[in-house]
């Protein structure tokens, strides 16, 4: 270990036991595994334990905490602590800051050296596989333990006010909306659009229309307004998702596309929609994912191509290996999604299932307690929205005759930065798609001289 790093470790320990006021700053940037000297590591570990348990940190309490530790360096640590306590005269925060910066930088340097060696070994191997190297690099980016420290950006009040003013200017110039528009007008007004760093949970019972609601967002954000969006599906394959989004975008009933039997006017709408989607910044990826897989996909796209927002269908389908039970697993997934949104400064929309408890009540309107398998989802989310349709609970005959069957609501049950509201929408069950109550049908590409093409044929194959 070089002398500069050893000196930095000693300065940090000395500062902690002589100037307790600096402990919060140190603990936000330095961790035990950054120390190379085993004795200093034991001392810092003891101080960390005191800090976590909210006990005072001084020479006496640190000495007592070291005595409790079962380690071969315990006796040496007690002697070294006494020596370090009187070794330096703590001067100012600038000296401590330089030492912390050096300690962090040295650890990052060694981590990069190890990464370089691993890449070099894989590159020289006879079984060289470029994908394996890319996976190693992506894993390093996603799971880098120093990432949170490097990404911390301290801003003074003047900078924060300037950023606030910029957001206000943007909102005033765009009808109060400075985020990414979802296309659901009242929802955009209440939330000011999808905001950077927000984890947005859209929850409902199965078949209520969660996926269609999310695809409606992507239709407006990516297909009509060219925002770069990623749709991660844990339920359907890519072609199934594409079928659904073509249906939502074109207004063609999904079962027409599924069966490959389109009317003449639908053919024209289908072609127009496919052209728009092909030229859009929408990307679809489907499969079975762990949370590490999801993070790797999003980070890769963000840094390689740019990314404005992510939609995940759905959160309870994502696994987190190593967690003790299902509740902890879902909680770990939601925390990491929120951390990702914070770090990449993008909104993350995650669909979620509701528990069956809602079915057992007379009033079927969802509540936060209905979120399935984890209360952590509620805690981590910036916005929790429920989808509700009374027509969902009607039988076929009642739906056909009840004018309220098409009514739907987006129930904003949690909004960290705004008001709560039940937002009225319409649900077109033929497509199916969610719409604003006053939406007019989009332009019909109709040629009146043509009759419905009932013998339309895909030459023995179906497109979906």
C-alpha positions in Angstrom: 0.0 0.0 0.0 1.4 3.4 -0.9 2.2 6.0 1.8 -0.2 8.6 0.5 -3.2 6.2 0.8 -2.1 5.1 4.3 -1.8 8.7 5.3 -5.3 9.4 3.9 -6.8 6.5 5.9 -5.1 7.8 9.1 -6.3 11.4 8.6 -9.9 10.2 8.1 -9.9 8.1 11.3 -8.3 11.0 13.2 -10.9 13.4 12.0 -13.8 11.1 13.0 -12.6 10.7 16.6 -11.5 14.3 17.1 -14.2 16.2 15.1 -17.5 14.3 15.3 -19.3 17.0 13.3 -17.6 15.7 10.1 -19.0 12.1 10.4 -22.0 12.6 8.2 -19.9 13.9 5.3 -17.4 11.0 5.7 -20.0 8.3 5.9 -21.7 9.5 2.7 -18.5 9.0 0.7 -16.3 6.4 2.4 -17.0 2.7 3.2 -15.1 0.1 5.2 -14.0 -1.8 2.1 -12.1 1.2 0.8 -9.4 0.8 3.5 -6.4 -1.4 2.6 -4.7 -1.4 6.0 -6.4 -4.2 8.0 -6.0 -2.4 11.3 -7.5 0.8 9.9 -10.3 -1.2 8.4 -11.2 -2.6 11.9 -11.2 0.9 13.4 -13.4 2.3 10.7 -15.8 -0.6 10.9 -16.2 0.0 14.6 -16.9 3.7 14.0 -19.4 2.8 11.2 -21.3 0.5 13.7 -21.5 3.4 16.2 -22.8 5.7 13.5 -25.5 3.3 12.3 -26.7 2.7 15.8 -26.7 6.6 16.3 -24.2 6.4 19.2 -21.7 9.2 19.8 -18.3 8.7 18.1 -15.2 9.5 20.2 -12.1 7.8 21.4 -13.8 6.0 24.3 -16.9 4.8 22.4 -14.7 3.7 19.4 -12.3 1.8 21.8 -15.3 0.0 23.4 -16.8 -1.0 20.1 -13.5 -2.4 18.9 -13.3 -4.6 22.0 -16.6 -6.2 20.9 -15.3 -7.2 17.5 -14.0 -10.7 17.0 -11.0 -10.2 14.8 -7.3 -11.0 14.9 -6.5 -7.3 14.6 -8.6 -6.2 17.6 -5.7 -5.5 20.0 -3.6 -3.8 17.3 -6.6 -1.7 16.4 -7.0 -0.4 20.0 -3.3 0.6 20.1 -3.5 2.2 16.7 -6.7 4.2 17.6 -4.9 5.7 20.6 -1.9 6.6 18.4 -4.0 8.1 15.6 -6.0 10.2 18.1 -3.0 12.2 19.0 -1.0 11.9 15.7 -2.5 14.8 13.8 -3.9 18.2 14.5 -7.1 18.4 12.5 -6.9 21.5 10.4 -9.9 22.1 8.1 -12.4 20.3 6.0 -10.3 20.9 2.9 -7.6 18.6 4.1 -10.2 15.9 5.0 -11.9 16.3 1.6 -8.6 15.8 -0.2 -8.0 12.6 1.7 -11.5 11.2 1.1 -11.1 12.1 -2.6 -7.8 10.3 -2.8 -9.1 7.2 -1.0 -12.1 6.9 -3.4 -10.0 7.5 -6.5 -7.5 4.9 -5.5 -10.2 2.3 -5.0 -11.8 3.1 -8.4 -8.4 2.9 -10.0 -7.7 -0.6 -8.7 -11.2 -1.7 -9.7 -10.6 -0.5 -13.2 -7.2 -2.2 -13.3 -8.9 -5.5 -12.3 -11.6 -4.9 -14.9 -8.9 -4.4 -17.6 -7.1 -7.6 -16.6 -10.4 -9.5 -16.8 -11.2 -8.1 -20.2 -7.6 -8.8 -21.4 -7.8 -12.4 -20.2 -11.1 -13.0 -21.9 -9.8 -11.4 -25.2 -6.8 -13.6 -25.3 -8.7 -16.8 -24.6 -9.1 -19.3 -27.4 -12.9 -19.4 -26.7 -13.1 -15.6 -27.2 -16.7 -14.4 -27.2 -17.3 -10.7 -27.7 -20.7 -10.9 -26.1 -19.1 -12.2 -22.9 -16.9 -9.1 -22.7 -19.8 -6.8 -23.3 -21.7 -8.6 -20.5 -18.7 -8.0 -18.2 -18.6 -4.3 -19.0 -22.3 -3.9 -18.6 -22.3 -5.7 -15.3 -19.5 -3.4 -14.1 -21.5 -0.3 -15.1 -24.7 -1.5 -13.4 -23.2 -2.9 -10.2 -20.3 -0.5 -9.7 -20.2 0.1 -6.0 -18.7 3.6 -6.4 -21.5 4.7 -8.8 -23.6 6.4 -6.2 -20.5 8.4 -4.9 -19.4 9.4 -8.4 -22.9 10.5 -9.4 -23.5 12.7 -6.3 -23.7 16.2 -7.5 -23.7 18.9 -4.8 -25.4 22.0 -6.0 -25.6 25.3 -4.2 -28.9 27.2 -3.7 -28.2 29.4 -6.6 -27.9 26.5 -9.0 -31.0 24.8 -7.6 -33.0 28.0 -8.1 -31.8 28.4 -11.7 -32.9 24.8 -12.4 -36.3 25.5 -10.8 -36.7 28.6 -12.9 -35.9 26.7 -16.0 -38.6 24.1 -15.2 -41.1 26.8 -14.5 -40.3 28.5 -17.9 -40.7 25.2 -19.7 -44.0 24.5 -18.0 -45.4 28.0 -18.7 -44.5 27.6 -22.4 -46.2 24.2 -22.7 -49.6 24.6 -21.0 -48.2 23.8 -17.5 -46.5 20.5 -18.7 -42.8 20.2 -18.6 -42.5 16.4 -18.6 -43.1 13.8 -21.2 -46.8 13.9 -22.3 -48.7 10.6 -21.9 -51.5 11.8 -24.3 -54.1 11.4 -21.5 -54.9 15.1 -21.2 -56.1 15.4 -17.6 -53.4 13.1 -16.4 -50.8 15.2 -18.0 -52.3 18.4 -16.5 -52.3 16.9 -12.9 -48.8 15.4 -13.1 -47.2 18.0 -15.6 -46.3 15.0 -17.6 -43.9 12.1 -16.8 -41.1 13.7 -14.8 -37.4 12.7 -14.7 -36.4 10.5 -11.8 -40.0 9.4 -11.2 -41.0 5.8 -10.6 -44.6 5.6 -11.8 -46.6 2.5 -10.8 -49.7 1.7 -12.9 -51.6 -1.1 -11.1 -54.8 -3.0 -11.8 -56.4 -6.4 -11.8 -55.6 -8.8 -14.7 -57.3 -7.9 -18.0 -58.3 -4.4 -16.7 -56.2 -2.9 -19.5 -52.8 -2.1 -17.9 -50.8 -3.0 -21.0 -53.1 -1.1 -23.3 -52.8 2.0 -21.1 -49.0 1.8 -21.2 -49.0 1.4 -25.0 -51.3 4.4 -25.2 -48.5 6.3 -23.4 -45.9 5.0 -25.8 -48.1 5.9 -28.8 -48.2 9.5 -27.8 -44.6 9.8 -26.5 -42.7 7.8 -29.0 -44.8 7.3 -32.1 -46.3 10.8 -32.2 -43.7 12.9 -30.4 -40.5 10.9 -31.2 -39.3 10.4 -27.6 -37.0 7.5 -27.1 -38.9 4.8 -25.2 -38.1 1.2 -24.2 -40.9 -1.3 -23.6 -39.8 -4.3 -21.5 -42.3 -7.1 -21.7 -42.2 -10.0 -19.2 -45.5 -11.5 -20.4 -45.6 -11.4 -24.2 -43.1 -11.8 -27.0 -42.1 -8.9 -29.2 -44.5 -9.6 -32.0 -47.4 -9.8 -29.7 -46.5 -6.4 -28.2 -46.2 -5.0 -31.7 -49.6 -6.3 -32.7 -51.1 -4.5 -29.7 -49.3 -1.2 -30.3 -50.3 -1.3 -34.0 -53.9 -1.8 -32.9 -53.7 1.1 -30.3 -52.0 3.4 -32.8 -54.2 2.6 -35.8 -57.5 2.1 -34.1 -58.0 -1.3 -35.8 -59.5 -3.9 -33.5 -56.8 -6.2 -32.3 -58.7 -9.4 -33.2 -58.8 -8.2 -36.9 -55.0 -8.0 -36.9 -54.7 -11.3 -35.1 -56.9 -13.1 -37.6 -55.3 -11.3 -40.6 -58.7 -10.2 -42.0 -58.8 -6.4 -42.6 -61.3 -4.2 -44.3 -60.0 -2.0 -47.1 -60.0 1.1 -45.0 -58.2 -0.9 -42.2 -55.5 -1.9 -44.6 -54.7 1.7 -45.3 -54.7 2.6 -41.6 -52.5 -0.5 -40.9 -49.9 0.6 -43.5 -49.8 4.1 -42.1 -49.4 2.9 -38.5 -46.7 0.5 -39.4 -44.8 3.2 -41.2 -45.1 5.6 -38.2 -43.9 2.9 -35.8 -41.0 1.8 -38.0 -39.7 5.4 -38.1 -40.3 6.0 -34.4 -37.9 5.8 -31.4 -39.9 3.0 -29.8 -38.0 -0.2 -28.9 -39.5 -3.4 -27.7 -37.7 -6.2 -25.8 -39.4 -9.2 -24.3 -38.3 -12.2 -22.2 -37.9 -13.5 -18.7 -35.8 -11.0 -16.7 -33.9 -10.6 -13.4 -33.6 -7.1 -12.1 -29.9 -7.2 -13.2 -31.0 -8.0 -16.7 -33.4 -5.0 -16.7 -30.8 -2.6 -15.3 -28.3 -3.8 -17.9 -30.7 -3.3 -20.8 -31.7 0.2 -19.7 -28.2 1.4 -18.9 -26.9 0.0 -22.2 -29.6 1.8 -24.2 -29.3 5.1 -22.2 -25.5 5.3 -22.8 -25.4 3.9 -26.3 -28.5 5.4 -28.0 -30.1 7.8 -25.5 -33.3 7.1 -23.7 -36.2 9.3 -22.5 -38.3 6.8 -20.6 -38.9 3.1 -19.8 -42.1 1.0 -19.5 -42.0 -2.4 -17.7 -44.8 -4.9 -18.0 -44.9 -5.9 -15.2 -42.9 -5.5 -11.9 -43.9 -8.7 -10.2 -42.6 -10.8 -13.1 -39.1 -9.5 -12.5 -37.0 -11.7 -10.2 -34.2 -10.8 -7.9 -32.1 -13.9 -7.1 -30.7 -14.1 -3.6 -33.6 -12.5 -1.8 -35.1 -14.4 1.1 -38.8 -14.4 0.2 -41.2 -13.0 -2.4 -42.0 -9.9 -0.5 -38.3 -9.0 -0.2 -37.8 -9.8 -3.8 -40.5 -7.4 -5.1 -39.2 -4.8 -2.7 -35.7 -5.2 -4.0 -36.9 -4.8 -7.5 -38.9 -1.6 -6.8 -35.9 0.0 -4.9 -33.5 -0.7 -7.8 -36.0 0.7 -10.3 -36.3 3.9 -8.3 -32.5 4.1 -8.0 -32.2 3.6 -11.7 -34.7 6.4 -12.4 -32.8 8.7 -10.1 -29.5 8.0 -11.6 -30.4 8.1 -15.3 -32.8 11.1 -14.8 -35.7 9.4 -16.7 -39.2 8.4 -15.7 -39.8 4.7 -15.2 -43.3 3.4 -15.7 -43.8 -0.1 -14.0 -47.1 -2.0 -14.3 -48.2 -4.0 -11.3 -50.8 -6.5 -10.4 -53.3 -5.9 -7.6 -54.2 -8.7 -5.1 -57.5 -10.5 -5.1 -58.6 -8.6 -2.0 -60.3 -6.0 -4.2 -62.6 -8.7 -5.6 -63.9 -9.5 -2.1 -65.2 -6.1 -1.4 -68.5 -4.6 -2.4 -66.7 -1.4 -3.5 -64.2 -2.6 -6.1 -62.3 0.7 -6.2 -58.6 -0.2 -5.6 -56.7 1.1 -2.6 -52.9 1.3 -1.9 -53.2 -1.8 0.4 -54.3 -3.8 -2.6 -50.8 -3.6 -4.2 -49.7 -7.2 -4.5 -46.9 -8.8 -2.5 -45.0 -5.7 -1.3 -45.7 -2.4 0.5 -42.2 -1.4 -0.7 -43.7 -0.6 -4.1 -45.9 2.0 -2.5 -43.0 3.5 -0.6 -40.6 3.6 -3.5 -43.0 5.0 -6.1 -43.4 8.7 -6.7 -46.8 8.1 -8.3 -49.2 5.2 -7.8 -52.1 5.0 -10.3 -54.9 2.4 -10.3 -57.0 1.6 -13.4 -60.6 0.9 -12.8 -63.6 0.1 -15.1 -67.0 -0.7 -13.8 -67.6 -2.6 -17.1 -64.9 -5.1 -16.0 -67.3 -6.4 -13.4 -70.4 -6.6 -15.7 -71.6 -9.6 -17.6 -71.7 -9.5 -21.4 -75.3 -8.6 -21.7 -75.0 -5.8 -19.2 -72.0 -4.3 -20.9 -73.8 -4.2 -24.2 -76.7 -2.2 -22.7 -75.1 -0.1 -20.0 -73.9 3.4 -21.1 -71.4 3.4 -18.2 -69.7 0.2 -19.4 -67.1 2.2 -21.3 -66.3 4.5 -18.5 -62.9 4.1 -16.9 -60.8 5.9 -14.3 -57.2 6.5 -13.6 -57.1 6.8 -9.8 -54.1 8.7 -8.6 -53.7 7.2 -5.1 -50.2 8.6 -4.3 -48.6 11.6 -5.8 -45.4 12.8 -4.2 -45.4 16.1 -5.9 -49.0 16.9 -6.6 -52.6 16.3 -5.9 -54.7 13.1 -5.9 -57.5 12.8 -8.4 -59.8 10.2 -10.1 -59.3 11.0 -13.8 -62.2 10.0 -16.1 -61.3 8.2 -19.4 -63.1 6.0 -21.9 -62.2 2.4 -22.6 -62.8 1.2 -26.2 -63.1 -2.5 -25.7 -63.1 -3.2 -29.5 -59.5 -2.1 -30.0 -58.9 -2.2 -26.9 -57.5 1.2 -25.9 -57.9 3.9 -23.3 -59.0 7.3 -24.7 -59.7 10.8 -23.4 -63.5 11.3 -23.0 -63.7 14.0 -25.7 -61.3 12.3 -28.2 -62.6 12.2 -31.7 -61.9 9.2 -34.0 -58.7 9.8 -35.9 -58.8 10.3 -39.6 -60.4 7.4 -41.4 -58.5 6.3 -44.5 -61.7 5.3 -46.4 -62.1 4.9 -50.2 -65.9 4.7 -50.6 -65.6 3.0 -54.1 -64.1 0.0 -52.5 -66.1 -2.8 -50.8 -64.9 -4.7 -47.7 -62.3 -7.2 -48.8 -63.9 -10.3 -47.2 -61.7 -12.7 -49.2 -58.4 -10.9 -48.1 -55.7 -13.5 -47.9 -52.2 -13.5 -46.4 -51.1 -16.3 -48.7 -51.4 -19.0 -46.1 -49.6 -17.2 -43.3 -50.6 -14.7 -40.7 -48.6 -11.6 -39.8 -49.0 -12.2 -36.1 
